[in-house]
Amino acid sequence: MTEIEGIEIYPIISLLIFFIFFTALFWWVFSSKKEYLDKVSQIPFEKDALQNTKNNLYEN
């Protein structure tokens, strides 16, 4: 690894990308509106209910 010129920059870049991504994600989560998060959190349940309704229609 010491033979490759300029390789020491890659771990620094990786760390910066990691830090920036999770900092932005942290900021987005805490700045999001509660109503939006509640609405989005119900999406999986709505899809399950829709799927169950479709299955019941096809079984009859």
Residue pairs with C-beta under 8 A, 6 or more apart in sequence:
1 7
